[in-house]
Amino acid sequence: MSRVLRLVPPLALFWSVLSGHFDPLFLALGTFSVVVVHLLSARAGLIGRESASIAIAPRLLRYFPWLGKEVLVSAVAVVRKVWAPRLALRPVVSATPSPDMTELGQVVYANSITFTPGTLSLDVDEDQIKVHSLEEADVEALRSGRMLRRVQRLEARR
């Protein structure tokens, strides 16, 4: 309950600033929505699980710029491949390991793969992620573990 009380004021302030409306109706609707979301989250058993995502928040400040750079580099590579005079793409579906990761880590890893142009996460299993890629080299780059190690550093227990 104390986590909820610590999160509500900053989130309410953020909502207020984004909405730009401070009249009583909007404030009442905002309060109502916070209460409804809290009740639904409690009923779904999600209260108390958010601490893992809060714990990685400071580490995201280093991860997002790195991921942004990877997205840009991959985007340029995909554009070169697609606009080449001879289209020499060899799409492949293969698995990349994701051993000993929490659910949050797997979600971040799978989404990072999907954000990177040329690759798409298709399925997440306990110890691997099935990936569609424009070329085998992209899957091999994932198997090298560079992105996996970055995601593992985000997790609080690492």
C-alpha positions, 0 to 999 in steps of 0.5 A: 500500500505504501508503494501505491501512496508513493506512486499516486502523487507523481503520476497524478501530477504527470497526468495533470501536466499532460492534460493541461486541464485543472478544472474540477471535472477533469480532476475528479475524472483523473482521481476516479481513473486512478482508483479504478486502475488501482482496484483492477490491478489489485484484483488481477494480483499486480500490486506488489509486482511493480517494484521490479520495474521501478528498480530498473528505472535508473538503469534505463537511462543508460540502456535507452541511448544504447538501444537507440544507437542500435536501432539507428545502426540497424535501420541504416543497414536495413535500408541499404539491404532493401535498396540494393540493386540486387535484393539478396535477403535471406529471411530466417526464423531461429531461436536465440537463448534467453537463459535465467531471465525474469519475466521482466527481463524477457519482455525487455529483451524481446521488445528490444529485438523487435524495436531493432529493424530487421528483427522481430520477436515471434515467441518467448519461451522459458529459455529462448526467444524465437526471432524472425530476421532478414538475414542469419547474421542478425540472429548470430549477432543476437546469439553473441549475447551483447544485447542479452548482457545489456538486458541482464544488467537492467535486472535488479538481481544482476 
